Amino acid sequence: MSIYADTSFLVSLYVLDDNSAAAAARMKRAKLPLAISSLGELELANAICLRIFRKELTRPEAKAAFTLIRNDIGAGVLRVTGISIAGLERAKRIAQKQTPLLGSRTLDVLHVALAVVLKADAFYTFDERQRRLAAAEGLAVF
């Protein structure tokens, strides 16, 4: 089973929040590596930095999170993939089909499209709107 992890899941995995325990529990059962996109990697970095700005995280805590992320990429826990033309094309089709029904945001559509193009069996997210979109596109959602 291949798994695509979205940013909400990754943030909870690397920065302590209300979903961190659930993310850690899910990781104990996950088949590695988790696929993430270069977009997800960027969003993760920005989300961590935004928490510094909001005074929810200190710079040393952020540095520790970035070290963990780098180590997990190096160890093969996370596999970063690029954004392909096929992924963008799939995202356009998903947007036209699902956004009128679900009110999906562009980045959510792109993450789901990339998961589909990568032939992921499962999608890890804590974002309810994205969960509905991924399920509508046939992904098992956790």
TANOR-V42446 format. One line per field, one symbol per residue. ss: DSSP state (H for helix, E for strand, C for the rest). phi: phi as a letter, one per 30 degrees, with the letter a starting at -180 (. if undefined). burial: b if it has 16 or more other C-alpha atoms within 10 Angstrom, else e. Layout:
# TANOR-V42446
ss: ???
phi: ???
burial: ???
This chain:
# TANOR-V42446
ss: CCEEECHHHHHHHHCCCCCHHHHHHHHHHCCCCEEEEHHHHHHHHHHHHHHHHCCCCCHHHHHHHHHHHHHHHHHCCEEEECCCHHHHHHHHHHHHHHHHHHCCCHHHHHHHHHHHHCCCCEEECCCHHHHHHHHHCCCEEC
phi: .cbccdddddeddcbdadcdddddddddcddcdddbcdddddddddddddddedicadddddeddddddedddddidcbdcdcdddddddddddeddcddcciddeddddddddddddiddbbcacddddedddddcicdcb
burial: ebbbbbbbbbbbbbbeeeebeebeeeeeebeebbbbbebbbebbbebbbeebeeeebeeebbeebbeebeeebeeebbbbeeeeeebbebbeebbeebeeeeebeeebbbbbbbbbbbebebbbbbeeebbebbeebebebb
